Amino acid sequence: MRTLSIVILCAVSFLYGCDGTQHKEKPSANDAYDKSTTAQQQALPAQAPSGTPLGNEMLRGSLSHADARGGGGGAAAGPVTQVSLAQASAVQASTQAADRKIIRNADLTIETEAPSEGLRQITSIAEMNGGFVVTSDFKHNDGGPQTRPTQTVTVVARVPASQFARALDQIRSVGARVISEKISGQDVSEEYLDLEAHIRTKKALEAQFLEIMKQARKVSDALEVQSQLADVRTEIERLEGRRRFLENQSAMSTITISLQMPTPVVAVTTGGFSHSIKQAFGDAVDIAVSIVLTVIQAVIVLFPVVILIGLPGWLVFRVIRRRVHLDKQPSVVPEAQ
């Protein structure tokens, strides 16, 4: 019995010793956290002690980094997000680009077989993109005996600046081909900012004039201040009108489209000797007809000149000539009986 008690006591002592050894070999998470914190504190630069704001900020960043890697006894904190100067500059540049005032215009010449149908499609495209048609001009040419009738349509449409590129792509597909295209842009952001600054200055001046008018004691002083106030108000309205114009022009882009029918291609045929003879004879007839028409036109033009100037001149010449002839005849003296 005594031997059994000794064996049990030895076994319990052995198990307890093994458990203590395992605890010593595997430190707890709190011990790892404490060691990591101590290492981070020792790694801090000497010029930023933990008592200063900079040292505290660095210590908080180190502790947060340690918590993210090993985790402590409390809740794990996420990584500290830091925005660099390059990212801040990029965000500021994108914000300024979004606020820029740019006036965009486009001029297109499109060839199509049905300009009137193209006008209907352009009107639908403008309305579908939130715009409208400002003006439309339709011209019809009957042509000559050897040419077919032609049509020409000129359309001026306005669409939102955000839909400018999309509307252009849709308008290009209206006709068979685009003959010419011109896209222009004008940056008026600087002028717009100057207008806003002038408006703020003028409004501050207007407020000062109003305060001065309230304190005016004489009628003459009040009238003088009122005159100055009217000039300032006129200038404010002029500046605000220009600002509204720039806002409207930059918010809505203008697209001018000219729709025209294809030019008929004249087929050039070449023949032999007989064709040359016919062409020469035809040219001779054309030249003869041109000469005859020129002579007829000259006669028609000179006929009024002859009637109005030539006939009176000829009558005057006859009278003068007759009088001169009578003066030259010798006088006959009768003989005495």
C-alpha positions in Angstrom: 0.0 0.0 0.0 2.8 2.3 0.8 4.5 1.4 -2.4 1.3 2.3 -4.4 1.1 5.7 -2.8 4.7 6.5 -3.7 4.1 5.5 -7.3 0.9 7.7 -7.6 2.8 10.6 -6.0 5.7 10.3 -8.5 3.3 10.1 -11.4 1.5 13.3 -10.3 4.8 15.1 -9.8 5.9 14.1 -13.3 2.7 15.3 -15.0 2.9 18.6 -13.1 6.5 19.1 -14.2 5.6 18.5 -17.9 2.8 21.0 -17.8 5.0 23.7 -16.3 7.6 23.0 -19.0 5.0 23.4 -21.7 3.9 26.7 -20.3 7.4 28.0 -20.2 8.1 26.9 -23.8 4.9 28.4 -25.3 4.4 32.0 -24.1 0.9 33.4 -24.1 -0.5 36.0 -26.5 -0.3 38.6 -23.8 3.5 37.9 -23.4 4.0 38.2 -27.1 2.0 41.5 -27.2 4.1 42.9 -24.3 7.3 41.9 -26.0 6.2 43.4 -29.3 5.1 46.6 -27.6 8.5 46.9 -25.8 10.3 46.3 -29.0 8.3 49.0 -30.8 8.9 51.5 -28.0 12.7 50.8 -28.1 12.6 51.3 -31.9 11.2 54.8 -31.6 13.7 57.6 -32.5 15.3 59.4 -29.7 14.2 62.8 -30.9 10.5 61.9 -30.6 9.9 60.7 -27.0 6.6 59.2 -26.0 5.6 62.3 -24.0 5.5 64.6 -27.1 2.6 64.6 -29.6 4.8 63.2 -32.3 6.0 60.4 -30.1 2.5 59.6 -29.0 1.4 59.5 -32.6 4.2 57.2 -33.6 3.6 55.0 -30.6 -0.1 54.7 -31.5 0.8 53.7 -35.0 3.3 51.1 -33.8 0.8 49.6 -31.3 -1.9 49.5 -34.0 0.6 47.7 -36.3 1.5 45.2 -33.6 -2.2 44.6 -32.8 -2.8 44.0 -36.5 0.0 41.5 -36.8 -0.1 39.5 -33.5 -3.3 40.7 -31.8 -3.5 41.5 -28.1 -5.9 40.6 -25.3 -8.4 43.2 -26.6 -10.1 43.7 -29.9 -7.8 43.8 -33.0 -7.5 47.2 -34.6 -7.4 47.7 -38.4 -4.4 49.2 -40.2 -4.1 52.9 -40.2 -4.9 54.4 -43.6 -2.6 57.2 -44.6 -3.3 59.5 -47.6 -0.2 60.6 -49.4 0.4 64.0 -50.9 0.3 62.5 -54.4 -3.2 61.1 -53.8 -4.4 64.4 -52.3 -3.0 66.3 -55.4 -4.8 63.8 -57.7 -8.1 64.3 -55.9 -7.7 68.1 -56.0 -6.9 68.0 -59.7 -9.9 65.8 -60.5 -12.1 68.2 -58.6 -10.8 71.2 -60.5 -11.2 69.4 -63.8 -14.9 68.7 -62.9 -15.4 72.4 -62.1 -13.8 73.7 -65.4 -16.0 75.6 -67.8 -15.3 74.5 -71.4 -17.4 75.5 -74.4 -17.5 72.7 -77.0 -18.8 73.2 -80.5 -18.8 70.9 -83.6 -19.5 71.5 -87.3 -20.2 68.5 -89.5 -21.0 68.1 -93.2 -22.8 64.8 -93.9 -23.7 63.3 -97.3 -27.1 61.5 -97.4 -29.7 60.5 -100.0 -32.6 61.9 -97.9 -31.7 65.2 -96.1 -35.3 65.6 -94.9 -35.2 62.2 -93.2 -31.8 63.1 -91.7 -33.3 66.2 -90.2 -36.0 64.1 -88.5 -33.3 61.7 -87.1 -31.1 64.5 -85.8 -34.1 66.1 -84.0 -34.8 62.7 -82.4 -31.2 62.3 -81.4 -31.0 65.8 -79.8 -34.2 65.2 -77.8 -33.1 61.7 -76.7 -29.9 63.1 -75.3 -31.7 65.9 -73.4 -31.1 68.6 -76.0 -33.1 70.4 -78.7 -32.9 71.8 -82.2 -32.3 75.6 -82.3 -32.8 76.2 -86.1 -33.2 74.2 -89.3 -32.9 75.5 -92.8 -34.2 73.5 -95.8 -33.3 74.4 -99.4 -34.5 72.7 -102.6 -32.9 73.1 -106.0 -34.8 71.9 -109.0 -31.6 71.7 -111.1 -31.3 71.9 -114.9 -32.5 69.7 -117.7 -29.5 67.4 -117.4 -29.2 67.4 -113.5 -31.5 66.0 -110.9 -33.1 68.1 -108.1 -31.0 68.5 -104.9 -31.8 69.2 -101.3 -29.7 70.8 -98.6 -30.6 70.9 -94.9 -28.7 72.9 -92.2 -29.4 72.0 -88.6 -28.2 73.7 -85.4 -28.7 71.5 -82.3 -27.7 71.9 -78.6 -27.1 69.0 -76.3 -25.7 68.7 -72.7 -22.0 68.8 -72.5 -22.0 65.4 -70.8 -23.7 63.9 -73.9 -21.6 65.7 -76.5 -19.5 62.7 -77.6 -22.5 60.3 -77.6 -24.6 62.7 -79.7 -21.8 63.1 -82.2 -21.4 59.4 -82.6 -25.1 59.0 -83.3 -25.2 62.0 -85.7 -22.3 60.6 -87.7 -24.4 57.5 -88.5 -27.3 59.5 -90.0 -25.8 59.8 -93.5 -23.7 57.6 -95.8 -20.4 59.4 -95.0 -19.0 62.4 -93.2 -17.5 64.8 -95.7 -16.0 67.2 -93.1 -15.9 67.5 -89.3 -14.5 70.2 -87.0 -14.6 70.1 -83.2 -13.5 73.1 -81.1 -13.3 73.8 -77.4 -12.8 77.0 -75.4 -11.8 77.0 -71.7 -13.5 79.9 -70.0 -12.8 78.8 -66.4 -10.5 81.7 -65.7 -13.0 84.3 -67.0 -15.7 82.6 -65.0 -13.7 82.8 -61.8 -12.8 86.4 -62.4 -16.5 87.2 -62.9 -17.4 85.6 -59.6 -14.7 87.6 -57.8 -15.9 90.8 -59.4 -19.5 90.0 -58.5 -18.5 89.4 -54.8 -16.6 92.7 -54.7 -19.5 94.6 -56.2 -22.0 93.1 -53.9 -19.9 94.0 -50.9 -19.6 97.6 -52.2 -23.4 97.6 -52.7 -23.9 96.6 -49.1 -21.7 99.4 -47.9 -23.6 101.9 -50.0 -26.8 100.7 -48.5 -25.4 101.2 -45.0 -24.3 104.7 -45.9 -27.7 105.5 -47.3 -29.3 104.5 -44.1 -27.1 106.9 -42.2 -27.5 109.8 -44.7 -28.9 113.0 -43.0 -29.3 115.2 -46.1 -31.3 114.6 -49.2 -28.4 115.5 -51.5 -26.2 112.9 -49.8 -28.9 110.3 -50.1 -29.3 111.1 -53.8 -25.6 110.9 -54.5 -25.3 107.6 -52.7 -28.3 106.3 -54.6 -26.7 107.3 -57.9 -23.5 105.4 -57.0 -25.6 102.5 -55.9 -27.5 102.4 -59.2 -24.1 102.2 -61.1 -22.9 99.4 -58.9 -26.2 97.5 -59.4 -26.0 97.9 -63.2 -22.4 96.5 -63.1 -23.5 93.6 -61.0 -26.3 92.7 -63.4 -23.9 93.0 -66.4 -21.4 90.6 -64.7 -24.2 88.2 -63.7 -25.5 88.1 -67.2 -22.1 87.3 -68.6 -21.7 84.6 -65.9 -25.1 83.0 -66.9 -24.0 83.1 -70.5 -20.8 81.2 -69.8 -22.7 78.7 -67.7 -25.2 78.1 -70.4 -22.6 77.8 -73.2 -20.5 75.4 -71.1 -23.4 73.3 -70.0 -24.9 73.0 -73.5 -22.7 72.2 -76.5 -23.6 73.4 -80.0 -23.5 71.1 -83.0 -24.1 72.4 -86.5 -24.9 69.8 -89.2 -25.1 70.3 -92.9 -26.9 67.5 -94.8 -26.5 67.4 -98.6 -27.2 65.0 -101.3 -24.4 63.2 -103.2 -23.0 65.0 -106.2 -23.9 63.1 -109.4 -20.9 61.5 -111.1 -20.7 62.4 -114.8 -19.5 59.5 -116.9 -16.7 60.4 -119.3 -16.9 58.3 -122.5 -14.2 58.2 -125.1 -14.8 57.2 -128.8 -13.0 57.0 -132.0 -12.8 59.3 -135.1 -16.5 59.6 -135.5 -17.0 60.7 -131.9 -14.3 63.4 -132.4 -16.0 64.7 -135.5 -19.3 64.8 -133.7 -17.8 66.6 -130.8 -16.0 69.1 -133.1 -19.2 69.8 -135.0 -21.1 70.2 -131.7 -18.4 72.7 -130.5 -18.6 74.6 -133.7 -22.4 74.9 -133.4 -22.1 76.0 -129.8 -19.6 78.7 -130.8 -21.8 79.9 -133.7 -24.8 80.1 -131.5 -22.7 82.0 -128.9 -21.6 84.5 -131.6 -25.2 85.0 -132.8 -26.5 85.5 -129.3 -23.7 88.0 -128.6 -24.6 90.0 -131.8 -28.3 90.0 -130.8 -27.5 91.1 -127.3 -25.3 93.9 -128.7 -28.1 95.1 -131.0 -30.6 95.0 -128.2 -28.2 97.0 -126.0 -27.3 99.6 -128.7 -30.9 100.1 -130.0 -32.0 102.4 -127.1 -28.6 104.3 -127.4 -29.3 104.9 -131.2 -32.8 106.0 -130.6 -32.1 108.3 -127.7 -28.7 109.7 -128.7 -28.0 108.9 -132.4 -31.3 110.1 -133.9 -31.3 113.5 -132.2 -27.7 113.9 -133.1 -28.3 113.1 -136.7 -31.2 115.7 -136.9 -29.0 118.4 -135.4 -26.2 117.5 -137.8 -28.7 117.9 -140.8 -29.9 121.3 -139.6 -26.3 122.6 -139.1 -25.2 121.2 -142.5 -28.1 122.8 -144.3 -27.5 126.2 -142.7 -23.8 126.1 -143.6 -24.7 125.2 -147.2 -27.1 128.2 -147.5 -24.5 130.5 -146.1 -21.9 129.4 -148.8 -24.2 130.1 -151.8 -23.4 133.4 -153.6 -26.0 136.2 -153.5 -27.5 137.0 -157.0 -27.7 140.8 -157.8 -30.4 141.7 -160.4 -29.1 143.5 -163.5 -30.3 147.1 -164.2 -32.7 147.6 -167.2 
